[in-house]
């Protein structure tokens, strides 16, 4: 119940999943992940289905909870800004054949602002833009 409160769901603790929003379900998922006691959390596109506003709030919630618990989180995302905002290190993958393109150590302390994350996002996009465009044209 402590983690339910930490993600702002205490008033909804007795509700069924179908009775709450998608964002609330994601908050419950974050609470479940942290309460599990696992030393490493694997999160695969946890905010991908959310609207931008809800995503931003949940990103901030995740950072706040992480700051308190300091677990290692392996976070998979296709959102370049999300990677730059949430990560200490980013492993950029290239497609066909799949390989590590580059590892980026994200500068700056937490919490980062979205403007600073934008610089890292632009660096990643410069690295991937040609490959993404080629893939969209069916060449990769």
N, C-alpha and C positions, 0 to 999 in steps of 0.2 A: 504493500500500500504506500510505502514511502516513495517509491519510484513513480507510482501513479500520480501522487501529489506533485512530484518534481517536474512532471511533464504537463501539469495543469489539468489533469483529468479527475481529480478527487470528486467533483460534483457528479461525474458520470460513471463512477466505479461500479454501479449496479446495473448499468445499461448493457444490452447485448450489442454485438458489432453492427448489426443491421439498423440499430437505433442511433448511431453516431455518424459523423461525417467521415470522409476518406482521410482528411487531415488528422482527425482524432484517432482513427485506426493506426495511422502512421506513428503518432505519439505513443500509442500503446505498444507498437512494435519496438520503438526506441527503448521504452521502459523495460520490455521483456528482454531485449538484448543486453542491457546493462545489469539487470538483476540476475542474469544467468550465472554470473560469477566467472565466466570464461575470461581468460587473460587477453584474448584477441577476439575482436568483433568483426565479422564479415558482413558488409552492407553492400548489396548489389542494386544500384539504382533505386534507393529507397524513396526518393522524392520525385521520381520521373513522372508519375501520374497526377501530380498536384498542380494547381494554378500557381502562378509566380508569387503572389502575395503569401500564400500558405507555405510555399517552399521556403521563402526567405525567413519566415518566422521559425519554421522547423530547423532550418540550418543554424539559426542563432540558438535555439534550444539545444540542439545537439552539441554545439560548441560549449555552451554553458555547462551541460552535464559532463562533457568530456573534461572540462577544466577542473571539475570537482573530483573525477574518478581516475583520470589519466590512463585509461586502457588504450591498448594499441587497436586502431581501427583500420581495416583494409576496406577502402571505400571505392567502389566501381561506379564511374559516372561517364556519360558522354557530354555533360554540361561543363564546358571549359571554365566558366566563371566559378561554378560550384567547386571544381577541383582546386582552383587557385585560392578560394576563400577558406576551404576546410582543411587543406593539406599542409603538411610540413615537407613532404616529398611527393612528387608526381612522376609516375612512370608512364610516359607517352608511348603507346603501342602503334605500330604501323600495320597495315593490312597486307595481305597477299604477297608473300607469305607473312603470317603474323610474327612479329619480332619486336623487341624493345627498340624504339627509335631513339629515345633520350630519357635520362632521369634528371629531373629539375628539383633542386632544393629551393623551396619557396622562402624568400627573404622576409624578414620582419617578424615581430612578435604578435601574439594574439591579444586581443581580437584584432583582426585585420579589417580595414574598411573595404567596401566594394570598389572604390577607386583604385586602391593599391592592387587589389586582385585583378583589376582590368589590365594592368601591365603584364602580369603573368599570363593571363588569358590571351592577350595579343601575341605573346611569344609562342605559345602553343599553336595558335591559329596559323601563324606564319610558317610553322613547321609542317602543318597538316593540310593547308588549304589546297595545294596542287593535287595531293593524293585524294582528297575528298571530292574535288571537282572531277577528276579522272574517273573515280568510282561511280559518280552520278551519270557519267556519260557512257558507262558500261565498259570502260577500258581496264578496270582492275577487279 
